[in-house]
Amino acid sequence: MRILLINVPHPAIGSRIPDDHLPPLGLLSIGGPLIDDGHHVRLLDAEFGPMPLEAIVAEASRFSPDAVLFGHSGSTSGHPVIAQVAQAIVNAVPKVRIVYGGVFPTYHWREILREERYVTAIVRGEGEETARRLMRALEAGDDLRIINGIAFRDDYGPRVTPPAPVIRDLDAYRVGWELIDHARYSYWGGLRAVVVQFSRGCPHLCNYCGQRGFWTRWRHRDPVRFAKELARLHREHGVKVINFADENPTVSKKAWRTFLEALIAENVDLILVGSTRADDIVRDADILHLYKKAGWQRFLLGMENTDERTLELIRKGATTTIDREAIRLMRRHGILSMATWVVGFEEETDRDHWRGLRQLLSYDPDQIQMLYVTPHRWTPYFRLAAERRVIQADRRLWDYKHQVLATRHMPPWRVLLWFKFTEMVLQCRPKALLRVLFHRDAGLRHAMRWYTQMGRRVWPHEILGFLRDTRLENGPTVREFWGEPQDSEEEAMSSQRPERSVGTSRAAQIDTVLPGSG
């Protein structure tokens, strides 16, 4: 089959403002196994430009695909864009099959199949094996009911098949790196970069997380093989920055240490960035020197809030003491800390914002990432927010960077003021400025200057966007806007049966093409 993978242009500020672009790991992870199955696969990355709708449709028409596969990391906010592009492609290429995967369609399959008649099938959960089986069935004209892990439409309406099993062996499927020109992708201020996953899932129970149930359970790649793949990307393609997409790569100290030691043994000059939990940093105090030696330059620490009541509400399972200690340990070992802080909880007041700001100052993180609370229907947190009022009806703005819910005690403009004031104080305080200007590590100094420069560019767009955006005065409740809670369906895949790969490809047997994960 001729298969076109499309990465649509995302409307989020974070996608449009930076000069850097990262490759779409999810689509590449689907592309590798499909190539190995003998399909003619091409990636159209419309983030570059970004490409207007007419150009995307023209490129798709020239390729004349049998199937077009969509997926996007910004799943909820990316859906309206994917829907628009998919409809336009079907109008131009009427017989094409549209297959859609990712977090949002995994859970919203009923509405998508009911309202978007051009969608042929939805891949639910991780898609490497499911997409292979689905493409075989579409090519042969087989009954789709035999494919686990999908949703589709028949004469009786939308229907779903049993969940597919999680992939136990993440090394059984490789990333289709040949689908991209590595020279086009960069991060960290123009350095050649890729996105990777060492692990999938997270064992912790944060009830707002939209990713935990999608992956169902935590698994990791073979640490030594993974280190060899990163080294190969550096030596053969000049990749300098490795951006980890893992929710929590450091869950197993034993596996993580093995990976760090294997990467150190490869003796490659890489910059590693990603996310983890503060308690894992504290746990690994005795091996943080290995983190640094392997190339780690920054961790995003998901602190979410500094109020103990809020942490308990969202079941974060962390404490402010651990958060503070993690930042201290990272600074001692020359690793930057980026603290996330979420605002927009219903009962917040000026006093809560002031107390949070003071506590963030006591943490003394190197960088700050501010977010707005954004509920997802498949998470337990959705039930807690179900009766809150929606103030933003444009689903493209449900991206964590826009206010979407009303707060009981504060109008939106005052929440924005606290949001921007907190950013300004954290990034412009004397300690932070001195690090940006005079940090003794030139690499970290570059990283902080790049992030600061990007922040200066984002600021006016966020403020102008707030003034320009339309907000609802008396909007629907979250339940009315999105539908009934579906946290009972949170686990998208089955962990009861072993995954068995169908066939062994020639490329998977060649040592120079190392398997990967998505």
PLY file of the C-alpha trace (Angstrom):
ply
format ascii 1.0
element vertex 518
property float x
property float y
property float z
element edge 517
property int vertex1
property int vertex2
end_header
0.00 0.00 0.00
0.98 3.61 -0.48
0.77 5.11 3.00
1.10 8.80 3.82
1.83 9.86 7.41
0.82 13.47 8.05
2.03 15.62 10.92
-0.38 18.55 10.83
0.65 22.09 11.81
-0.34 22.65 15.42
-1.82 26.02 16.45
-0.13 26.11 19.88
2.26 28.96 20.65
4.97 26.47 21.52
4.80 25.06 17.99
4.71 28.38 16.17
7.13 30.64 18.07
10.39 28.61 18.30
12.64 28.37 15.26
13.33 24.76 16.21
11.22 21.78 15.15
11.37 18.25 16.56
10.51 15.15 14.49
7.09 13.51 15.09
8.19 10.42 17.01
4.74 8.80 17.10
4.37 8.77 13.33
7.96 7.62 12.81
7.34 4.76 15.25
4.38 3.63 13.14
6.31 4.19 9.91
9.23 1.88 10.71
7.15 -1.32 11.07
5.04 -0.41 8.03
8.16 0.02 5.90
9.42 -3.35 7.13
6.11 -4.87 6.04
6.81 -3.74 2.47
4.54 -0.70 2.26
5.57 2.46 0.42
5.55 4.97 3.29
6.13 8.72 3.20
6.01 11.39 5.92
4.55 14.82 5.22
5.59 17.13 8.06
3.35 20.15 7.68
4.81 21.82 10.78
7.46 23.34 8.53
6.21 26.67 7.23
3.66 25.88 8.58
2.10 24.47 5.43
-1.30 25.93 4.52
-4.20 23.54 4.02
-4.11 23.86 0.24
-0.43 22.86 0.11
-1.01 19.82 2.34
-3.86 18.63 0.13
-1.80 19.21 -3.01
1.13 17.18 -1.64
-1.19 14.40 -0.54
-2.88 14.30 -3.94
0.46 14.07 -5.76
1.47 11.09 -3.64
-1.91 9.41 -4.36
-2.03 7.37 -1.14
-4.17 4.35 -0.43
-4.24 5.35 3.24
-3.45 8.51 5.19
-2.48 8.12 8.85
-2.82 10.98 11.32
-1.53 11.40 14.85
-0.30 14.31 16.94
1.38 14.73 20.29
-0.84 17.73 21.11
-3.77 15.40 20.93
-6.84 17.29 22.18
-5.92 20.70 20.80
-4.61 19.14 17.58
-7.84 17.31 16.78
-9.70 20.21 15.08
-6.75 20.70 12.74
-6.54 16.99 11.91
-10.29 16.90 11.25
-10.03 19.83 8.83
-7.05 18.37 6.95
-8.55 14.87 6.78
-11.84 16.15 5.36
-10.04 18.19 2.71
-7.89 15.22 1.65
-10.93 12.94 1.33
-12.58 15.55 -0.87
-9.49 15.60 -3.11
-8.77 11.83 -3.02
-12.24 10.29 -2.49
-11.22 6.61 -2.10
-8.42 7.17 0.41
-8.66 5.48 3.83
-8.24 7.79 6.82
-6.72 6.18 9.92
-6.36 8.18 13.10
-4.34 7.45 16.24
-3.25 9.16 19.43
-4.55 9.88 22.89
-7.62 11.96 22.02
-9.11 9.61 19.38
-8.37 6.60 21.58
-10.99 7.85 24.03
-13.23 10.01 21.81
-13.71 7.33 19.14
-17.49 7.34 19.48
-17.90 11.03 18.69
-15.28 11.03 15.93
-16.77 8.08 14.07
-20.29 9.45 14.50
-19.51 13.00 13.39
-16.56 12.58 11.00
-17.79 10.10 8.43
-14.57 10.20 6.42
-12.57 8.42 9.17
-12.09 4.76 8.25
-10.67 3.51 11.55
-9.12 4.66 14.82
-6.10 2.94 16.37
-6.55 2.85 20.14
-3.46 2.89 22.35
0.07 2.33 21.09
-0.05 1.58 17.40
3.04 -0.20 16.05
1.51 -3.69 15.89
-2.13 -2.61 15.57
-1.37 -0.37 12.58
0.49 -3.22 10.85
-2.48 -5.56 11.26
-4.95 -2.88 10.25
-3.05 -2.06 7.03
-2.91 -5.76 6.14
-6.65 -6.08 6.67
-7.45 -2.96 4.61
-5.17 -4.14 1.80
-6.74 -7.61 1.73
-10.31 -6.40 2.29
-10.61 -8.42 5.50
-13.23 -7.94 8.17
-11.99 -5.24 10.59
-13.68 -7.00 13.49
-10.71 -9.38 13.66
-8.31 -6.54 14.53
-7.99 -5.87 18.26
-7.33 -2.31 19.42
-9.33 -0.37 16.84
-12.65 1.41 16.45
-14.51 1.68 13.16
-17.95 2.20 11.71
-20.22 -0.47 10.25
-23.87 -0.54 9.21
-24.91 -0.26 12.86
-22.72 2.74 13.70
-19.44 3.15 15.63
-18.08 -0.01 17.16
-14.92 -0.96 19.04
-12.94 -4.19 19.13
-11.34 -5.64 22.30
-8.23 -3.77 23.54
-4.95 -4.77 21.98
-2.28 -6.08 24.37
0.49 -3.73 25.41
3.81 -4.28 23.68
6.03 -6.12 26.15
9.17 -5.94 24.01
9.60 -2.32 22.95
12.73 -3.29 21.01
10.67 -5.44 18.62
9.64 -2.35 16.61
11.99 0.21 15.15
11.57 3.95 14.56
11.49 4.86 10.86
14.29 7.42 11.03
14.79 7.15 7.26
11.49 9.03 6.78
13.09 12.31 7.88
15.98 14.52 6.90
17.78 14.95 10.21
19.25 18.27 9.08
15.78 19.87 9.22
15.12 19.11 12.89
16.63 20.98 15.80
16.18 21.94 19.45
18.11 23.68 22.20
18.83 26.66 19.97
19.53 25.20 16.55
21.24 21.91 17.52
20.30 18.82 15.53
17.80 16.86 17.62
15.43 13.90 17.86
12.69 12.75 20.23
12.99 9.27 21.75
11.38 7.03 24.36
13.29 4.80 26.73
10.08 3.78 28.49
6.34 4.04 28.24
3.82 4.72 30.96
4.10 5.63 34.61
3.26 3.64 37.76
2.17 6.70 39.75
-1.46 7.67 40.28
-1.69 11.39 39.45
-5.38 11.66 38.66
-5.14 14.48 36.08
-2.58 12.73 33.82
-3.91 12.09 30.32
-1.04 9.74 29.41
-0.97 7.19 32.22
-3.93 5.12 31.06
-3.04 5.41 27.38
0.11 3.32 27.96
-1.61 1.12 30.61
1.60 -0.03 32.30
5.27 1.01 32.63
7.80 -0.79 30.43
11.29 0.08 29.23
13.60 -0.71 26.35
16.77 -2.76 26.64
19.12 -0.17 28.21
22.24 -1.20 26.28
20.50 -1.42 22.89
18.87 1.93 23.51
22.23 3.54 24.32
23.66 2.09 21.09
20.80 3.59 19.08
21.43 7.06 20.51
25.12 6.71 19.74
24.33 5.65 16.17
22.06 8.67 15.66
24.93 10.88 16.78
27.63 9.23 14.67
25.64 8.64 11.49
23.27 11.63 11.47
25.00 14.26 13.58
22.28 14.31 16.23
23.36 16.39 19.23
20.23 16.73 21.41
18.12 13.82 22.64
14.71 14.90 23.90
13.08 12.15 25.98
9.30 11.89 25.54
8.96 9.50 28.51
6.50 10.34 31.23
8.91 8.87 33.79
12.04 7.18 32.41
13.75 6.70 35.79
11.21 4.36 37.42
13.67 1.44 37.63
16.94 2.59 39.16
18.66 -0.62 38.00
17.58 -0.25 34.36
18.27 3.47 34.35
21.77 3.06 35.76
22.51 0.38 33.16
21.45 2.80 30.42
23.57 5.65 31.81
26.65 3.45 32.07
26.11 2.05 28.56
25.78 5.54 27.08
28.89 6.73 28.91
30.75 3.74 27.45
29.70 4.82 23.93
31.71 8.03 24.49
29.43 10.32 22.45
28.93 14.02 23.11
25.17 14.30 23.56
22.82 16.68 25.36
19.95 14.85 27.08
16.76 16.59 28.22
13.49 15.21 29.51
11.05 14.88 32.40
11.09 12.88 35.60
9.82 12.94 39.17
11.55 14.79 41.97
11.46 11.74 44.22
13.44 9.74 41.63
16.13 12.44 41.62
16.35 12.27 45.41
16.43 8.46 45.28
19.31 8.60 42.79
21.45 11.05 44.75
24.32 8.55 44.72
24.37 8.18 40.91
23.59 11.73 39.77
27.21 12.03 38.68
26.38 9.35 36.08
23.41 11.43 34.89
25.77 14.35 34.25
28.51 12.25 32.68
26.00 10.67 30.27
24.98 14.14 29.08
21.92 15.22 31.06
21.53 18.99 31.00
17.93 19.54 32.10
15.02 17.77 33.74
11.48 19.06 33.82
10.13 18.23 37.27
6.36 17.81 37.37
5.65 19.69 40.60
2.25 20.95 39.36
1.58 23.05 42.46
3.18 23.98 45.77
0.03 23.81 47.89
-0.14 20.57 49.87
-3.96 20.52 49.66
-3.82 20.76 45.88
-1.15 18.06 45.65
-3.41 15.80 47.68
-6.39 16.68 45.47
-4.58 15.66 42.30
-2.88 12.67 43.99
0.55 13.83 42.96
2.23 11.70 45.59
5.00 14.22 46.19
5.92 16.72 48.89
7.38 20.19 48.79
10.37 18.95 50.82
11.26 16.37 48.16
10.78 18.92 45.37
13.18 21.38 47.01
15.78 18.69 47.67
15.63 17.46 44.06
16.40 20.94 42.73
19.29 21.32 45.18
20.80 17.99 44.15
20.48 18.74 40.46
22.19 22.11 40.84
25.05 20.49 42.76
25.61 18.14 39.80
25.29 20.77 37.08
21.83 19.78 35.79
19.21 22.45 35.11
15.82 22.20 36.80
12.60 23.30 35.12
9.68 23.39 37.54
6.14 23.12 36.21
3.40 24.93 38.10
-0.28 24.64 37.29
-2.85 27.33 38.03
-6.59 27.52 37.53
-7.87 25.25 40.30
-11.40 26.22 41.25
-10.90 27.58 44.77
-7.69 29.56 44.15
-7.45 33.06 45.57
-4.87 35.85 45.48
-3.47 34.47 48.73
-2.95 31.04 47.15
-1.04 32.55 44.24
1.10 34.64 46.57
1.88 31.66 48.79
2.74 29.56 45.74
5.05 32.23 44.39
6.92 32.46 47.68
7.34 28.71 47.83
8.57 28.56 44.23
11.15 31.19 45.14
12.28 29.02 48.02
12.69 26.10 45.57
14.93 28.32 43.42
14.47 26.42 40.11
16.55 27.40 37.10
13.49 27.66 34.86
9.72 27.71 35.23
6.96 26.40 32.99
3.50 27.72 33.82
0.41 25.77 32.79
-3.36 25.98 33.23
-5.29 23.01 34.62
-6.99 21.18 31.73
-9.25 18.18 32.47
-9.48 15.13 30.21
-12.63 13.03 30.14
-10.80 9.71 30.58
-8.97 10.75 33.79
-10.26 10.49 37.37
-9.68 14.26 37.80
-12.43 14.89 35.24
-15.06 13.89 37.82
-13.70 16.51 40.24
-13.95 19.20 37.56
-17.13 17.99 35.85
-19.37 20.78 37.20
-16.93 23.64 36.63
-17.82 26.20 33.98
-16.05 26.21 30.63
-14.92 29.66 29.48
-13.10 28.56 26.30
-15.15 26.76 23.66
-12.39 26.67 21.02
-10.92 23.20 21.47
-7.74 24.22 19.66
-6.93 26.21 22.81
-7.23 23.25 25.20
-3.43 23.00 25.19
-2.50 23.79 28.84
-1.40 27.29 27.81
-4.87 28.88 27.74
-7.45 29.33 30.48
-10.33 26.99 29.72
-12.15 26.86 33.09
-13.68 29.54 35.29
-12.36 29.91 38.84
-14.77 30.66 41.65
-13.01 33.63 43.23
-11.02 35.23 40.42
-11.87 36.57 36.94
-9.73 35.33 34.04
-7.76 38.57 33.72
-6.54 38.31 37.31
-5.52 34.68 36.88
-3.51 35.78 33.83
-1.84 38.56 35.83
-0.72 36.10 38.50
0.39 33.66 35.79
2.61 36.22 34.05
3.74 37.86 37.29
4.94 34.51 38.63
6.84 33.84 35.40
8.42 37.28 35.48
9.51 37.07 39.12
10.99 33.57 38.73
12.85 34.31 35.51
13.95 37.89 36.31
15.02 37.56 39.94
18.71 38.40 40.46
19.78 34.79 41.03
18.20 33.68 37.76
19.65 36.57 35.76
23.14 35.96 37.13
22.96 32.32 36.05
21.78 33.28 32.57
24.56 35.82 32.16
27.50 34.29 34.01
26.98 30.56 34.63
30.39 28.89 34.65
29.17 26.04 32.39
28.98 27.43 28.84
26.52 24.73 27.75
24.08 25.50 30.54
24.53 29.21 29.97
23.56 28.71 26.32
20.54 26.62 27.33
19.25 29.23 29.77
19.75 32.08 27.30
17.92 30.16 24.59
14.98 29.47 26.90
14.88 33.08 28.08
14.94 34.37 24.52
12.07 32.08 23.56
10.10 33.26 26.59
10.47 36.88 25.52
8.99 35.98 22.15
6.09 34.00 23.62
5.05 36.66 26.17
3.47 39.21 23.78
1.68 36.45 21.87
0.12 35.08 25.04
-1.04 38.50 26.20
-2.38 39.55 22.80
-4.02 36.17 22.45
-5.79 36.63 25.77
-7.10 40.03 24.65
-8.19 38.64 21.29
-9.72 35.32 22.39
-13.44 35.03 22.97
-14.42 33.66 26.38
-17.85 32.49 27.50
-19.56 34.47 30.25
-21.83 31.65 31.36
-20.53 28.61 29.57
-21.52 24.96 29.90
-20.15 22.72 32.58
-17.19 20.54 31.72
-19.55 17.56 31.69
-21.91 19.31 29.29
-19.03 20.38 27.06
-17.16 17.06 26.80
-19.71 14.44 27.86
-19.90 11.96 30.70
-16.75 10.84 32.55
-15.08 7.75 31.12
-12.37 7.07 33.69
-13.59 3.46 33.76
-12.09 3.22 30.25
-8.81 4.90 31.23
-6.62 1.87 30.50
-6.62 1.81 26.71
-4.80 -1.51 26.30
-4.83 -4.97 27.84
-1.90 -6.16 29.94
-3.22 -9.70 30.30
-1.88 -11.37 27.16
1.65 -11.45 25.78
2.22 -9.46 22.61
3.34 -11.55 19.65
4.84 -9.87 16.62
3.49 -11.03 13.24
6.46 -11.94 11.08
10.10 -10.91 11.25
11.27 -8.29 8.80
14.63 -8.32 7.05
15.42 -4.82 8.40
14.82 -5.95 11.96
17.57 -8.54 11.51
20.21 -6.06 10.32
22.50 -4.85 13.07
22.87 -1.36 11.58
19.13 -0.72 11.80
18.51 -0.78 15.52
14.93 -1.28 16.70
13.21 1.53 18.53
10.01 2.49 20.22
7.38 5.16 19.89
0 1
1 2
2 3
3 4
4 5
5 6
6 7
7 8
8 9
9 10
10 11
11 12
12 13
13 14
14 15
15 16
16 17
17 18
18 19
19 20
20 21
21 22
22 23
23 24
24 25
25 26
26 27
27 28
28 29
29 30
30 31
31 32
32 33
33 34
34 35
35 36
36 37
37 38
38 39
39 40
40 41
41 42
42 43
43 44
44 45
45 46
46 47
47 48
48 49
49 50
50 51
51 52
52 53
53 54
54 55
55 56
56 57
57 58
58 59
59 60
60 61
61 62
62 63
63 64
64 65
65 66
66 67
67 68
68 69
69 70
70 71
71 72
72 73
73 74
74 75
75 76
76 77
77 78
78 79
79 80
80 81
81 82
82 83
83 84
84 85
85 86
86 87
87 88
88 89
89 90
90 91
91 92
92 93
93 94
94 95
95 96
96 97
97 98
98 99
99 100
100 101
101 102
102 103
103 104
104 105
105 106
106 107
107 108
108 109
109 110
110 111
111 112
112 113
113 114
114 115
115 116
116 117
117 118
118 119
119 120
120 121
121 122
122 123
123 124
124 125
125 126
126 127
127 128
128 129
129 130
130 131
131 132
132 133
133 134
134 135
135 136
136 137
137 138
138 139
139 140
140 141
141 142
142 143
143 144
144 145
145 146
146 147
147 148
148 149
149 150
150 151
151 152
152 153
153 154
154 155
155 156
156 157
157 158
158 159
159 160
160 161
161 162
162 163
163 164
164 165
165 166
166 167
167 168
168 169
169 170
170 171
171 172
172 173
173 174
174 175
175 176
176 177
177 178
178 179
179 180
180 181
181 182
182 183
183 184
184 185
185 186
186 187
187 188
188 189
189 190
190 191
191 192
192 193
193 194
194 195
195 196
196 197
197 198
198 199
199 200
200 201
201 202
202 203
203 204
204 205
205 206
206 207
207 208
208 209
209 210
210 211
211 212
212 213
213 214
214 215
215 216
216 217
217 218
218 219
219 220
220 221
221 222
222 223
223 224
224 225
225 226
226 227
227 228
228 229
229 230
230 231
231 232
232 233
233 234
234 235
235 236
236 237
237 238
238 239
239 240
240 241
241 242
242 243
243 244
244 245
245 246
246 247
247 248
248 249
249 250
250 251
251 252
252 253
253 254
254 255
255 256
256 257
257 258
258 259
259 260
260 261
261 262
262 263
263 264
264 265
265 266
266 267
267 268
268 269
269 270
270 271
271 272
272 273
273 274
274 275
275 276
276 277
277 278
278 279
279 280
280 281
281 282
282 283
283 284
284 285
285 286
286 287
287 288
288 289
289 290
290 291
291 292
292 293
293 294
294 295
295 296
296 297
297 298
298 299
299 300
300 301
301 302
302 303
303 304
304 305
305 306
306 307
307 308
308 309
309 310
310 311
311 312
312 313
313 314
314 315
315 316
316 317
317 318
318 319
319 320
320 321
321 322
322 323
323 324
324 325
325 326
326 327
327 328
328 329
329 330
330 331
331 332
332 333
333 334
334 335
335 336
336 337
337 338
338 339
339 340
340 341
341 342
342 343
343 344
344 345
345 346
346 347
347 348
348 349
349 350
350 351
351 352
352 353
353 354
354 355
355 356
356 357
357 358
358 359
359 360
360 361
361 362
362 363
363 364
364 365
365 366
366 367
367 368
368 369
369 370
370 371
371 372
372 373
373 374
374 375
375 376
376 377
377 378
378 379
379 380
380 381
381 382
382 383
383 384
384 385
385 386
386 387
387 388
388 389
389 390
390 391
391 392
392 393
393 394
394 395
395 396
396 397
397 398
398 399
399 400
400 401
401 402
402 403
403 404
404 405
405 406
406 407
407 408
408 409
409 410
410 411
411 412
412 413
413 414
414 415
415 416
416 417
417 418
418 419
419 420
420 421
421 422
422 423
423 424
424 425
425 426
426 427
427 428
428 429
429 430
430 431
431 432
432 433
433 434
434 435
435 436
436 437
437 438
438 439
439 440
440 441
441 442
442 443
443 444
444 445
445 446
446 447
447 448
448 449
449 450
450 451
451 452
452 453
453 454
454 455
455 456
456 457
457 458
458 459
459 460
460 461
461 462
462 463
463 464
464 465
465 466
466 467
467 468
468 469
469 470
470 471
471 472
472 473
473 474
474 475
475 476
476 477
477 478
478 479
479 480
480 481
481 482
482 483
483 484
484 485
485 486
486 487
487 488
488 489
489 490
490 491
491 492
492 493
493 494
494 495
495 496
496 497
497 498
498 499
499 500
500 501
501 502
502 503
503 504
504 505
505 506
506 507
507 508
508 509
509 510
510 511
511 512
512 513
513 514
514 515
515 516
516 517
